[in-house]
Structure formats: C-alpha cells, structure tokens
Amino acid sequence: MKLLLHICCAPCSIMCIETLRQEGIEPVGFWDNPNIHPYTEYRSRKNCLVDYAKDIGLELHGDYGLRPFVQTVADNIDGRCVNCYRMRMEPTARYAAENGFTHICTTLFVSPYQNHELLRQVAEEEAAKYGVELLYRDFRPWFRQGQDKARELGLYMQKYCGCVFSEEDRYR
C-alpha cells in the first residue's frame, strides 16, 4: 500500500501518523487546504506542519488556493462543508493517482467536529473517480491525546476549522 495522507494541520496529524506507522503504513503527507483564512492563519498552519514533518521524517507535498474556495462556497455558506471536503479530497485523490499512490486518507477523520459520514462519502467518491482507494480510519479516539502532544511540542494550535465562516461561528 502506498498512502497519500491529506493533512489539515500538524496537531491533527500527530496521532494519525503515529497510528498508521504502528500499522506498518508509512504515509506521505499532502497539504491542500484552500479553506484556511486569513492568509496569516494559513501560513501559521503550513509553517508549523512543514517544521513538524521535518522533525518526524514525513515527506510532504501540496499548495494553496483561497480564491477557488471562496468562489465555490459563496452561494451556499451554510452548506459549505461538503464543498470544502470535496475541494480537499479531489486534489488529494488526483495527486495520488498521478503519482502512483494506491490509497488516500485524511487527518480530518481525527476531529470530533467534522461530519464523518459526509466526509467519508466525499472521500470515497473522489478516490473512486481517480482509481485509488480510501483507507478509512476513525482516528477520533486519539483526538485529545494528539492535542495534548501538540501542546507538549509547542505546535501552533488553531481555534477554528479554517474557513472564515467557521471562525465566525466559533466566536458568535
């Protein structure tokens, strides 16, 4: 199995990577999070992940695309999550197919705040579209442990999902 792991942030990746490695799976990281706003928040999360990946010997790929995210969700802000999931899983599956990966997964599966069934459905659809498989793992039992480890390591800890609308929801 050759696994491309979509990573939303360093803190959420900790236990996902640890548990996968305990299973004998060595993931390659993929950073594609066009939802993160403002740019300073994006930069803080990415820089933290880049440094963490170096520390743990994780190969990492990916980029940014804020404008397409905003254009995609603008007409349905309250229903944005499905589009956000698709905008992250589609490039992950495409990159995986184009670069010889057999499976994809995402660290979003560690969050108790995500809609797991919807996320899983979208990830499965995108994987199938590109001829790769979704390696589903419910990482939620390790969420708090990962957050504790992130604090111990002094990693940047964000306060909201990433999009400006989730930040608004958090502070409302």
C-alpha positions as CSV (number, residue, x, y, z in Angstrom):
1,M,0.0,0.0,0.0
2,K,1.2,3.5,-0.9
3,L,-0.8,6.0,1.1
4,L,-1.2,9.7,0.5
5,L,-2.4,11.4,3.7
6,H,-4.2,14.7,3.3
7,I,-3.2,16.8,6.3
8,C,-5.3,19.6,7.7
9,C,-2.7,20.7,10.3
10,A,0.2,19.5,12.4
11,P,-1.7,18.9,15.6
12,C,-4.4,16.8,13.9
13,S,-1.7,14.8,12.1
14,I,0.2,13.6,15.2
15,M,-1.9,10.6,16.2
16,C,-3.0,9.8,12.6
17,I,0.6,9.4,11.5
18,E,1.6,7.5,14.7
19,T,-1.3,5.0,14.5
20,L,-0.7,4.5,10.7
21,R,3.1,3.9,11.4
22,Q,2.2,1.4,14.2
23,E,0.2,-0.5,11.5
24,G,3.3,-0.6,9.3
25,I,2.0,2.1,6.9
26,E,4.3,5.0,6.0
27,P,2.2,7.8,4.8
28,V,3.3,10.6,2.5
29,G,1.7,14.0,3.6
30,F,-0.4,16.1,1.3
31,W,-1.2,19.7,2.3
32,D,-4.2,21.1,0.3
33,N,-6.4,23.4,2.4
34,P,-7.9,26.2,0.4
35,N,-10.4,26.9,3.1
36,I,-7.9,28.4,5.6
37,H,-8.4,32.1,6.0
38,P,-6.9,34.6,6.6
39,Y,-3.6,34.1,4.8
40,T,-1.7,34.6,8.0
41,E,-3.6,31.7,9.6
42,Y,-2.8,29.6,6.5
43,R,0.9,30.5,6.8
44,S,1.0,29.7,10.5
45,R,-0.6,26.3,10.0
46,K,1.5,25.4,7.0
47,N,4.8,26.5,8.5
48,C,4.0,24.5,11.6
49,L,3.3,21.4,9.6
50,V,6.4,21.9,7.4
51,D,8.6,22.0,10.6
52,Y,6.8,19.1,12.2
53,A,7.1,17.0,9.1
54,K,10.9,17.6,9.0
55,D,11.1,16.6,12.7
56,I,9.3,13.3,12.2
57,G,10.8,12.5,8.7
58,L,7.5,12.8,6.8
59,E,7.6,13.6,3.1
60,L,5.2,16.4,2.4
61,H,3.6,17.9,-0.8
62,G,0.8,20.4,-1.6
63,D,-0.2,24.0,-2.1
64,Y,-2.9,26.7,-1.6
65,G,-6.0,28.1,-3.4
66,L,-8.1,30.5,-1.4
67,R,-10.0,32.2,-4.3
68,P,-11.4,29.0,-5.7
69,F,-12.7,28.0,-2.2
70,V,-14.5,31.3,-1.7
71,Q,-16.0,31.2,-5.2
72,T,-17.2,27.6,-4.6
73,V,-18.9,28.2,-1.2
74,A,-20.2,31.8,-1.7
75,D,-23.6,30.6,-3.0
76,N,-24.2,28.3,0.0
77,I,-22.3,29.4,3.0
78,D,-24.3,27.3,5.5
79,G,-23.8,24.1,3.3
80,R,-20.1,24.9,2.7
81,C,-18.7,21.8,4.4
82,V,-19.5,19.3,1.6
83,N,-17.8,21.6,-0.9
84,C,-14.9,22.1,1.4
85,Y,-14.4,18.4,1.8
86,R,-14.6,17.9,-1.9
87,M,-12.2,20.7,-2.6
88,R,-9.6,18.9,-0.4
89,M,-10.3,15.3,-1.3
90,E,-10.5,15.8,-5.1
91,P,-6.9,17.2,-5.4
92,T,-5.7,14.6,-2.9
93,A,-7.2,11.7,-5.0
94,R,-6.0,13.3,-8.2
95,Y,-2.4,13.8,-6.9
96,A,-2.4,10.2,-5.6
97,A,-3.5,8.8,-8.9
98,E,-1.0,10.9,-10.9
99,N,1.9,9.9,-8.5
100,G,1.5,6.2,-8.1
101,F,-0.3,6.1,-4.7
102,T,-2.9,3.3,-4.2
103,H,-4.8,4.9,-1.2
104,I,-5.8,8.2,0.3
105,C,-6.8,9.1,3.8
106,T,-7.2,12.4,5.7
107,T,-6.4,13.7,9.2
108,L,-9.8,15.3,9.2
109,F,-11.0,11.9,10.4
110,V,-9.4,12.7,13.8
111,S,-11.7,15.6,14.5
112,P,-14.8,15.2,16.6
113,Y,-16.0,18.4,15.0
114,Q,-16.2,17.1,11.4
115,N,-19.2,15.4,9.8
116,H,-17.5,12.0,9.4
117,E,-20.2,10.3,7.3
118,L,-20.3,13.1,4.8
119,L,-16.5,13.4,4.7
120,R,-16.2,9.6,4.2
121,Q,-18.7,9.7,1.4
122,V,-17.0,12.5,-0.4
123,A,-13.6,10.9,0.1
124,E,-14.8,7.6,-1.3
125,E,-16.4,9.3,-4.3
126,E,-13.2,11.2,-5.1
127,A,-11.0,8.2,-4.6
128,A,-13.2,6.1,-6.9
129,K,-13.2,8.8,-9.6
130,Y,-9.4,8.7,-9.7
131,G,-9.0,4.9,-9.3
132,V,-7.5,4.9,-5.8
133,E,-9.0,3.6,-2.6
134,L,-9.9,5.4,0.6
135,L,-8.2,4.0,3.6
136,Y,-10.8,5.0,6.2
137,R,-9.7,5.2,9.8
138,D,-11.8,6.7,12.6
139,F,-9.0,8.5,14.4
140,R,-11.3,10.3,16.8
141,P,-10.4,8.2,19.9
142,W,-6.9,9.7,19.7
143,F,-8.0,13.3,19.2
144,R,-7.3,14.5,22.8
145,Q,-4.1,12.6,23.0
146,G,-2.9,14.3,19.8
147,Q,-3.9,17.7,21.1
148,D,-2.0,17.1,24.3
149,K,1.1,16.0,22.4
150,A,0.8,19.1,20.2
151,R,0.8,21.3,23.3
152,E,3.8,19.5,24.7
153,L,5.7,20.0,21.4
154,G,4.7,23.7,21.4
155,L,2.9,23.4,18.0
156,Y,0.7,26.1,16.7
157,M,-2.9,25.3,17.8
158,Q,-5.7,27.0,15.8
159,K,-9.0,27.9,17.3
160,Y,-11.3,27.1,14.4
161,C,-11.7,24.7,11.4
162,G,-10.1,27.1,9.0
163,C,-12.6,29.0,6.9
164,V,-13.6,32.5,7.8
165,F,-17.1,31.3,8.3
166,S,-16.1,28.7,10.9
167,E,-14.2,31.4,12.7
168,E,-17.3,33.5,12.7
169,D,-19.3,30.5,14.1
170,R,-16.8,29.9,16.8
171,Y,-16.9,33.5,18.1
172,R,-20.6,34.0,17.7
